[in-house]
Amino acid sequence: MQSRTLKKLMTIFFVLFLFSSCTRDYIVPEPPSPPPPPISPTENKISYSGEIQPVFTAKCTLCHGVGQTAPVLVSGKSYQSLMSMSGMVDTVVPGNSILYKKMAVGGSMHQYCTTANADSTYKWIRQGAKNN
């Protein structure tokens, strides 16, 4: 009888221990990024062919040429290459654009371009990333 009572107590203790060790992790999603501020009418318009492509031609095509590392950044192919790669250019939240992140300070390609190049690229994306 004493053995039976001991078994019941041990079972109760085990079940209580088992339930007390359960935890719940609540996953709280990150709030969405705020939209970029509206473009000022006085802000200079960035030309892809006049300001962005020359940087690619001078600094990037050695590694990002045809048949090399994607995206292809040679003149005449770069715009389509950038736009066809998911996440490369994000006109809704320009700061999330892979292209900009790689060119910005701390990005893996910043050593090949200047902060001014990265800023121009950000403005171009913010202005709608037009093929102009």
Steps between C-alpha positions, in 0.01 A plus 500: 500500500779734590668416171180585312469838673863572429447418129199734486696780667792449267266506197333819622839658567626401153189637326523828696868526417430430134234772475699754696790473255284599200549851371350712228690728272297777352615617159434867460543621143717803440305811415516593132761752394365850466458619143771730370429872519343649191736619231559872516426686176838671538692171533728442202379220275744211468554368150574128471696537178673821613589421862441136595627311194832694486576381855425140402714533187796648688485296818293184462521341156835332566312247716140561389545459124317265264554140613638607837351568842134610493365761454645588161588871522631572152337781304187390316440199727526632854152649544320182391738288707437705816124508454475126436671407829260485794578755772781665309300823457217578745321822405254467791771497769820607319717430805412130465639482146783249478678723248501794741593289805803357319617846388438678831755533780544155653378328183711239327553718190560834673874463454448540124281810508461820698235603747383752239449211252292314758299815578429559131389139463269537801347818352456332161316208665293740711403692187354184350808330350418617150698394194576860403 
